[in-house]
Amino acid sequence: MTRILQGILLATATLQLLSCGDPDKDDSAGPDTAPHGDSDSGSPDSPVDTRPPDDTAVIVDDDGDGWSPDDGDCDDDDPTVHPGADETCNGIDDDCDGSVDEEVCGEDCDLWLPWQGESIQEAVDLLPDGATLCLDAGNWSEPVVIENRSLTLVGLRGPWISVLQGGEAHTPLTIRGTAADTVRIQGVGIWLGLGATGGGLAIEGATVELEDVILWESEADRGGGMAVTGGATVTASALLVEDCDATHGGGGVYVDEGSSLTISDSELLSNGDDSTVSGTAMGGALWAGGGSELLVQDVLIRENTASNWNAYYYDAAGGGVYLEDVSAELVNVWFEDNVANAVYYDAIGGGLAILGASEVDIQGASFTGNQSTTSGIAECYAAAVHVGGSSQVSMSDVLFQDNTLEPDEWTERASVGGMRLRDESSLVGSHLEFDANDDWALYADGAYVELSHTVFLGGGDDSRGMIAGGDAAVMDDIVVQDNVSGGLDISTAVSATLTNLLITGNGSEDSYRGGLNITAVGSVSIDNAIITNNDAENGGGLQILHSPVSDLDLTLNGVVIVDNTASSQGGGIWFEETNSDPNTLTVTISNSIIHENTAAAAGGVGSEDETTTFTLAFDHCDLYGNSPDDAQGIDDPVGSDGNVSVEPDFLTQGDRESHGLHLDVGSPLIDAGASSAADPDGSPADMGAFGGPLGGSWDLDGDGYPQWWQPGSYDSSSYPAAGWDCDDHDAGVYPGAGC
């Protein structure tokens, strides 16, 4: 008979005895003494024994704890066990009250190991469904399989002390079953596992709850720490997966075959997927695919790596997380210092790679310090996030900061420190911030992009703002600022609609791009924009390079182009054809101001005479104070169609911030816009970025309070009550809070 079975039988017998008492005794008779000193046996005439007590009687106390078995010591071989002792969680009746571990373990344990057995597997096989198996301190090296069972396994001392270990020879814990089989694991550590799918923990088909579980230093082909397959449903909280490795996906966690994983309040640290033979290295911390579903909330994903150093000519993708053909929601997830490493092939998505036909919603996340690294003839891109296939991604309140590209001297191309979209993917994003990433912050190549309340800040190596090169782009309330190699590039093949843009401080005197570069074919519409203090070789503020692929119809309305510089031509705007036989280029500029821009030639607006043939129309615009001239290579528009050349009289001359480019109360451009438009109050449209029907729609900081549009300074006595924001660059300042 095993120790486990002996323990079960002994515990059962003890409980029966305690509950039943002595069946031959009538407890109602009271104590075994008679009143008035009379004995309850013998005759009343028996003599009374008046001898003194026998002082020579022996008191038994083998463990020296001051309690004898006669006094109630239920284990006279253990000095810590006696009446009145503190009850501890150890599978023993410490205080000899007939109950074991009452109210101290936090669990209703049906069996304790090692106190009532030595083998976890034997205990699992013996216990009925719904039972709780408790583990005290110890390292269990046997492989444990829970199959087609509902069971709870609790580590009483916590996951660093109650440990299942594989000894680098097997998977310590395997759980198989159906959705009806529910297994709960709490406070258990799993260490040094080795397996094919699931090095530390393998879950197939069952419903599993993990709480306060640690998986560390385990290895597998897929899922070094844990694998979830076969349609399993897993919920994990307070999970730590650290220093686990795989060779074909999911160094930390692997999820496949329509399974579901919910993970919260957890950490995935220093895991790696290192492709050693063939195939793409994918998902250093987490790999998910095959129609699986994910909810990842309040999780730190740090210093994980996907590397193909040992399998040349294959990609390395998703240093932190790799998702393909999944539905996923990521809420408050921190991607920090993850790396995609590749030799002689592409490194993509240092933090996160999303491919296939995935649908991913990301809220409140941050991508900081992630990296794509290549060695040899390869491409290195998307240090933070890569999206491909037909995946659809939505984002809100997401930060991209200090993500870097690390190519070697042989690398063919290194681009996109922030986020790259390609193929037929799409992004709908709000309240995004890109700050100090290398190269392009956001690159949409063939993808649809819809953005609002988004900021592109420079500071990274060769930093650039955004390139919209997909089928379509819709952008509203966008700031592009201080990117040394250019601000915003529109090269969409179908259409782009942009509203409320602040493009400032981008480019340099020898850079190809300045503030806004348009090489699109199709239709581009820009309403209410400020382009100021940008620099480039040509087109410091705005450059239009029209290719012969198709027609381009460009409309600018309510645009302020001021204080931009070109070292060569077109300080404000520069038009150039890239082919001597172009298709139609039609440009309409209305209600706009082009002022105090500077270039070696064509300070305001310029066109390359030799090859440029296009239709250009100005309607109610002001061209004034540009150096050396307002227009070159085009017909001077001043004097017709409501176009003028006057001092615009801005609130603060030359201020990069949008607040300074309101018209002052005495400006001649008030009510001087096209008659077909009107200001928000119904009066004739003002020229500039705050005139016309959209003049009162600016909300760059996304706080829900639009910036005041009226000429002149902010009126703190009346504007707050009307809901107008006094600071459109700080979401913490608004009417009722600083205005």
N, C-alpha and C positions, 0 to 999 in steps of 0.2 A: 504494500500500500504506500502510495507516495505521500510526501510531507503535506502536499496541498490537500489531498483527500482527507488525511488524518486531521488537518486543521479545520476543514469544513465540518467533519463529523463532530469534532470536539466542541467547536463553537455552537453547533446546533444543539448538542446535548446540554451544554451549559445554559443556553438561553431557555431551554425547556425546564430545567431544574429551577432556575431563578423565577420563572413565571408561575410554576406550579407549587413550589414548596413541598412540605412533607405531607403526603396524602393520608397518613395514619394519625395525624395530629389534629385535634380540635382547637383551633386558635381562639375560638370564642370563650374557652374556659379561662382565659387569662394566664398569668404567669404561674409557674409550678411551685408556688408557695401558698400556704394557707394563712388566713388572717390571725392576728393575735399570737403569732409565733408557733401556732399549731402545725404539726407535720401532716402532710397529706397521705402518709402511709404508716403502717404499724398501729398498735392500739393506743388509746389515750392514756393508758397507764404505764406506757414505756418510759424508762428513766431518761432524763435529759442529759446529753453529753456535755459535760462542763470542762472537758480537757482543753488546754491552750492549743492554738493552731500549730501545725507541723511546719516549722521553719526550714526543714530540710528538703521541701518539694523543689524540683528542678524546673526552671522557666526556660523554654526552648526559643532561641533567637539566633539562628545560624548566620544570618547576614549582618547582624549587629546594627540594625536600624532602629532598635528600641521597641520593635513590635514582634510579637510571637504569633504563631498560627492561632493560638487561643484568643489573642487580642484582635484577630481579623486580618493578619498579614497573609495575603493570598499567594505570595511567592517569597518564601523565606530564604531563597538563594540570591535574591536581587535586592540590595539595600535601597534602590530607588523606588521600589514598589512596596506600598504599605498604605493603610488608611490615612487620608489627609494629604497624600502626595499630590503634586501638580500633575494633572493629566496632560500628556503630550501626544502628538500625532505619531504613533509608532506601532500600532497594532496590538498594544498591551493595555490591560486594565491597571493603570498605574496607581489609582487611589482605592482599588479593591472594593468598588461599589457595585460590581456586577456588570458595568457597562464599559465598552471599549472605545476610546478616542471620542467620547461624546463632546460635540461642539468645538473641537479643536482642529480637525483636519479640513474643515470647510467642505468636505465631501462625505456622502453616505457610502462608505467603502464596504463592499461585500467581501473583499479579500485583500489582504495586505502581503506584499512581498518586500523583503525576504522573510518576514516574520512567520508567514504561514505557507512558505514554499520557496523554491529556488528558480523555477522555470516559468517565464511569462507565457510561453506557448502552451504549456500544460494548463495554466490557469485560464487562458483564453478558451481552450477546448472544453474545460469543465464547467465554466460559469454559464448561466442561462442568459438568453437575450435580455437586454436592458440592465445588466449588472454593471457594477463599477469595480474596476481593478485598480488598486492603488500601489504605487511604487515608492519605496523609501529611497534613501541615498544608495547609489551604486551604479556600476557600469555593467549593463547586460549585453553580452556579446553574441547571443543567439539570434538568428533571423526569425522574426515574428511575422506571422501571416494571420490577418483577421479576414475571414472569407464568409460572405453571405451571413453576416452577423450584425446585430446592433449592440454596441458595447461602448463603455467609457473607460479610458485609460488616463489616470491622473498621476503625475509626478509630485509627490507630497513635498519634496524639498526644492522644487523648481528645476528649470531646464538645464542649469549648469551642473546639478548634482544628481538628479534622477535621469540617467542617460542610457540610451540604446546606442550601441556602437557596432560598426560593421568590421572593424579591424582591417579595412581596405580589402575585404574579401567578399562581402555580400551586401545586399540592401537590408538595413536593420529592420525596417517596417514596411510591410506590403498590405494594402487594404483593397479587397475586391468585393464586388457585390452589385446590387441593383439600387435604384433610387430609393427603394423602401428600406434599405439597410443603412442605418445611421450610426456613424462612429464618431465619438468625440475624444479628442486628444488635448490634454491640458497640462502645462507645466513640465513638458518632457523635452529633453535634448536628444538630437540624433546626430551622430558623429562618425566620421571615417567610413561612410558607406561607399559601396562600389557596385554599379549595376549597369544594365543596358539602357533601360528607360526608368529613370528615377534612382539616382545613386543613394540618397538618404531615405526618401519616402516615395513609394510608388502607390498611386491611387487609381483604381480602375473601376468605373461604373457606379461606385457607392456615393452616398451623401456623407460628407465629412466636415466636422467643425474642428478647427485648430485654434487654440488660445494659449498664448504665452509659450510658444514652441520655438526652439532654436535648431536650425539645420546648418551644420558647418563642416567644412573640410571633407566634402563628399564629391564623388566623381561618377559620370555616366556618359554614354553616347548622347543621350538627350535627357535634360533635366538633372544636372548634377546634384542639386539639393532636393528637388521634388518634381515629380511628373504627375500630371492630372490628365487622364485619358479615358476613352470608352464612355463618353457622356457623363462623367462624374460631375457632381456638384460640390464645390469646396468653398467654405467660408473660413477665412483666417483673420485673426486679429492679434496684435502684439506678436507678430512673427518676425524673427530675425533669420535671414539667409545670408551666410557670410563664408567667403573663401571656398566656394564650390565651383566645379568646372565641368564642362561638357565639350564634346568634339563635334556635334552636329545639331546644336540648337539648345538655348536655354541653359547657360552655365548655372544660374540659380534655380529657375523655375521653368517648366515646360508644360504647356497646355494645348491639347489637341483633341481631335475627333468629337467636335461638338460639345465639349465640356464647358463648365461654368466655374469661374473663379472670382470670388469677392475677397479682396484683401484690404485691410484697413489698419491704421496706427502701427505700421510695420517698417522694417528697414531691409533693403537688399544691398549688401555692401561687398565690394571687392570680389565679385564673382567673374567668371570668364568663360567664353565659348571660343576655344582654340581649335580651328579646323586642322587636323593633323594629316589627313589623307586626301580627301577630295570634298568638294562642296563648299558653299558659302558659310563663313562663320557668322552666326546670327544670334543676337540677343544675349549679351553678356549676363544680364540679370534675369531677363524674362523673355521667353519665346512663346507666342501664341498664334495658332492658326486653325485651319480645318473647321471653320464655322463656329468657333468657340465664342463665348461671351465673357467679358471682363468688367469688373468694377474695381478700380484701384483708387483708394481714398486715404489721404493723410499718410503718404508713404515717401520715404527717402530712398532714392536710387543713386548710389554714390560709388565712384571708382570701379565700375565694372568695365569689362573689355570684350570686344569681339575681334578676334585676330586670326588672320590666315597666314601668319608667318611660316607655318610649317606645311602649307598647301598652296603653293604658288598658282597664280592664274585663276583664282576665285575671289569673289568679292568678300569684303568684311562689312557687315551691315548691322546697325543697331547695337552700338557699344553698350547702351543701357537696356533698351527694350526693342524687340522686333515683333511687329504685328502683321499678319497676312490673312486676308479673308476672315476677319473677325468683326464683331460688334463690341466696342469698348468705350467705357467712360472713365476718364482720369480726372479726379477732383483733388486739388491741393496735393500735387505730386511734385517733388523736388528732384530734378535731374542734375547731378553735380559731378563734374570731373570724370565723365565716362568717355571711353575712347573706342573708335573704330580704326583698327590697324590693318593695312594691306600691303602685300609685296607683289609688284608686277600686275596689279589689278586695282579695282576701285575700292576706296574706303568711303562709305556713305552712312550718314546718320550716326554721328558719334553719340548723341543722346538717345534718339528715337528714330526708328525706320518703320514706315507704314506702307504696305504694298498690297497688291491684289485688289479685291473689291471690298475693302474694309470701310466701316463706318465708325468714326472715332470722334468723341466729344471730349474736349479738354477744357477744364475750368480751374482757374486759380493755380496754375502750374508755373514753375520756373525752370529755365535751362541755363545753367551757369557753368562756365569752365569746361564744357565738353569739347571734344577734339576729334578731327579726322586726320589720320596720318598715313602717308604712303611712302614706299621705297621702290624705286625703279620706274619703268615706263608705265604710268598708270594715271588715274584721275583721283583727285582728293576733293571731296565736296560735302556740303551739308553737315557742318560740324555739330549742329544742334539737332535738326529734324530733317528727315527726307521723306517725301510722300510721292508715291508713284502708282501706276496702274490706273484703276478707276476709283480709287479710294476717295471718300468724302470726309472732310475734316472740318469740324467747327471748334472755335476757340474763343474764350473770353478770359480777361484778366490773366494774361500770360506774359512772363518776362523772359527775354532772350538777352543774356549778358556775358561778355567776355568769352565767347565760344571761338575757338581758333582752328586754323588749318596749319598742318605741319608737313608740307611736302619736302622731299629731298631734291637735289639738283637735277635728277632725271625725270621727275614727275612732269607729265605732259600738261596738266591743267589742275589748278587749285582754285576753287571758287565756292562762295556761299558759306560764310561762317554761321549764319543764322538758320534759315529754313528754305528748303528747295522743294518746289512742286513740279512734277512733270507728267507726261503722257496725258491722260484724260482725267486727272485728279482735280479736286476742287477744295477751296478753303473759304469758309465764311468766318471772319474774325472780328472781334470787338474788344477794345481796351487792351491792345497789345503794345508792348514796349520792346524795341530792339535797341540795345545800348552796347557800343564798343565791341561789336563782332567783326571778325576779319572779312574783308572783301564784301560781297553783297549780303545785306541783312536778310532780304527776302527775294527769291528768284522764282518766278512762275514761268515755266517753260512748257507751253501747250496747255496749261491748266486755267480753270476759271477761278477768279479771285474776287471776293467781296469783303471790303474792310471798312471799319468805322472806328473813330477815336483811337487811332494808332499812331505811334511815335517811332521814327527811325533816327536814332542818334549815332553819330560817328564816334571815333575814338579807337577803333581797332586798326589792325594793319591793312593799309590800302582800303579803308572802309568806304562802302557805297550804300546808298539807301535801299531802293527796291527796283527791280525790273519786272514789269508786267508784260509777259510775252505769251500769254495764253490766248484762248479764243475770245475772252471777254474779261473786263475788269470794271468793277464798280467800287468807288472809293469816296468816303465822306469823312470830313473832319480828320485830316491827316497832317502830321508835322514831319518834315524831312529836314534834318538840321546837322550841320557840321560834319558831313561826310567828305573826306578829303579827295576822293576820286569820283565824286558825282553824287547827285541826289536821287532823282526819280527818272526812270527810263520806261517809256511806254512803247512797246513793240508788238502790241496785240494784232492779231490777224483778222479780227472781226469788228469789235467795238470796245470803247472805253468811255465811262462816264465818271467824271471826277468833280467833286464839290467841296468847297471849304478847305483849300490846301494852303498850308504855310510851308514854303520851301526857302530855307535861309542858311547862309554860311557854308554852302557845299562847294566842292571843287577847289582847284588851284589854277594859277595862271598858265600852267603847262598841261593841265588835265584835258582829256578828250571830252568829258562831260562836265557841265556846270550844275545849274539848278534842276532843269527839266529837259530831258532829251526825248524827242519823239521820232521814232523810225517806223511808225505803224502804217498798216494798210487797212482801209476800212473807214470807220467813223470814230472820231475822238471829240468829246465834248467836255470843256472845262468851264465850270461856273464858280465865280467868287473864289479867287485865289490871290495869294500874295507871294511873289517871287522876288526876294531881296537879298543883296549882299552875297551873291554867288559869283564864282570865278571859273573861267575856262579859256582854252585857246580860241574857240569860236562859240558864239552863243552863250555868253556867261549866264544869262537868265534862262533863255529858252532856245533850244536848237531843234530845227525840224529837218531831218534827213529823209527825203522821200525816195523810196526805191521804186523800180519800175514794175514790181510784181502786180500791183493793183492800184486802184484809185484811193486817194486819201481825202476825206472830208473833215476838216478841223475847224471847230468853233470855240472861240474864247470869248467869254462874257463876264464882265465885272472882275477883270484881272488887273492887279497892280504889279508892274514890273519896274522896280526901282533900285538904284545903287548897285547894279551888277557890273561886272568887268570882264572883258575879253582881251587877251594879250594880242589877238589878231583882229578878228572881225565880229561884229554883232554883239555889242555889249549887252543890249536888252534881248533882241530876237535875231536869229540868223537862220535863213532858209537856204537849203542846198539840195540839189538833186544828186543822186548817186549813179545816174545813168543818163546818157545824152539823149535818149529817146523815152522819156518818162510817160506814164499815164497821167491822168488828170490829178492835179493838186489844187484843192479849193480851200481857201482859208478865209474865215470871217471873224473879225475882231470887233467887239462892240462894248460900249460902256466901260472901257478900260483906260488905264493910265500908264504911260511909258515915260519914265522920268529919271534924269540924272544917271543914266547908264554910261559906261565909258568903254571905248575900244580904240585900237590903232586906226580902224576904219569902221564906219557904220556904227556909231555909238548907240543909237536907238534901235532902228530896225534895218537890217541889211539882207541882200540877196546876191547870190553869185550870178553875175550877168551872163556868163558864157553859156551856161547849161540850164539855167532856171527858167522854166515856162510854167506859170501857174496863175490862178485867179486869186487875187488878194483884195479883200474889201474891208475898209475901216468904217465903222458906224458909231458916231458919237464917242470919240476917243480923244484923249489929250496926249500929245507928244511934245515934251518940253524939257529943255535943259540937258539934253544928252550930248556927249562929246565924242568926236568932233562935230557930229551932226545928228539930226533926228532920224533921217532916212537916207539910204543909199542903195541904188540898184532897184528901187521901186518908185512908182509915182508918189509924189508927196501928197498925202491925203488931207492936209490941213486946209480949211476953207471950204470943204464940201462935206455933205452928209453929216453935219453936226460936229465935225472934227475940229479941234482947236489946238492952239499951242500957248498955254498959259501956266503960270505957277499954280500948282494944285493946292498949295497951302494945307499940308498935312498937319495933324495935331502935334506930332513930334517928328521933325524932319530926319530921315535916315535911320530911324529906329528899326532894328530887325524884328522886334516883337510886333505882333499884329495890332496891339493897342495903339501904337504910335502912328499907324497908317490910317486911322480915321481921318476924315476931312474935318478941318476946323470950322467953327461956326461961320466964318467969313469967306469960305472957299467959293470961287466962281463955278466950281463943278457940282455944287448942290443943285438938284433939280435939273441938271444939264444933260441927263442921259436920254436914251431913245424914248420916244413917246409911246412906243408899244409896251414898255415896261413901267412898273410902278413900285415905289418903296412899300415896306410893310404897312405904313399908315395910309396908303392910297395916294400919296403925293407923287409928282413926277420923279422918276428914278434919278438918284445921284450916280455920278460916275464912281467907279472904284469897287473895292471888294465888299463894301457894306451897303451898296445900293441895289435896287431892284428887288423883286419878290423874295429872293433868298438871302438878302442882306442881313436879316435878323435871325438866320438859322445857324450861325457859327456856334459850335460847342466842342472846341478842341479837347477840353479836359474831360468831357463825357460826364459832367456832374448833373446834367439835366436842366441846367440854366443857360440859355443862350447869351452870348456876348452882346452888349448893347450895340446897336447899329447907328444910332442918331449921331449927327455931326457934333463935335465938341467933346469935352471931357465928360467922364461919368458923373451923373447927377445923383449924389448919395441921398438926396432928400426924396426923390420920386422914383428913381429906377428900381430900387430893391422891391418896392411894393408891386411893381409891374413884372418882377421876375427876371430882370436883366442882370447878367453876371458882370462883376467889375474886374475879375481876373480869370481869363479863359485858359490859363496855363497851370492852374492849381485847383484840383478837384475839391480841396478842403476849404476853398474860399468861394462863397456864393451869397446871395441875398439871405440875410439872417445869420451869416457866419463870416464876418469880415468885410462885407460890402455895406 
